[in-house]
Amino acid sequence: MTTILAADVGNTNVVLGVYENAKLLRTWRLATVHDRTEDELAVSIDGLLAQHDLALSDLDALVVGSVVPSLTQSFTRLAERYLERPAFIVGPGIKTGVRLRVDNPSEVGADRIANTLAAHRRYGGPAIVVDFGTTTNFDVVSEDGDFLGGSFAPGLEISAESLFGRASRLFRVALVPPATAIGKNTADCLRSGIVFGYVGLVEGLLARIRAELPGTPHVIATGGLAPTIAPLAKGIETVDEDLTLEGLRLLYEMNA
């Protein structure tokens, strides 16, 4: 039995998932702290693993997909110091099974490669993955599992924070949909514009991407805000919150 810890390191959150072979046992979500050291990470992760009667010493592999270079280095040092083996970092030179049909393949982040691989394995192609994170990524997968490109949009949370920070008379509200689009008070007006407005962005981009694709793509939502937005957005068929972690596991399996 192989015990693997997969770490999806984003600009807002670090999502961790522990696997026994191909079975996902547990996931955790941490706030991203860009200057966190390997020792701080080790204490946090060891405490989380203990919830499942595991420890860092039980891990056979650490798989990291990261868009935060400083944390990539911290996870690399963590593996060397606490696991006494190198971390598997998703990056140039590894086998992915994903052809990158874009102008500059080196620009494609580890999360998009992982999403493409996992989406094609689980749902086939063509497919569109809508990954709700710091940015909302639309990752387009061909019938054969190639990455065709996509689009980026500002994430829901950073869009809302920008509004709250610049409009002195407005206040923060929970990012949940109001009962109606026509708000009768400031809080509901904000919720309507932020949440339903963002749903309109998602639906509009999906419609444009679909129009440029042959066939009928399966649309999958993932990321922290997927459960909030997906039920409201027409065209999203599946919510798969662990899609990126599964892609990281598959990438490790292909290269192990």
ABEGO torsion letter per residue (X at the ends): XBBBBBBBBBAABBBBBBBBEABBABBBBBBBBAABBAAAAAAAAAAAAAAAGBBAAABABBBBBBABAAAAAAAAAAAAAAAGBBBBBBBBGBBAGBBBBBABAAABBAAAAAAAAAAAAAAEOBBBBBBBBABBBBBBBBAAGBBAEEBBBBBAAAAAAAAAAABAABBBBBBBBBABABBABAAAAAAAAAAAAAAAAAAAAAAAAAAABBEBBBBBBBEAAAAAAAAABBGBABBBAAAAAAAAAAAAAAAX
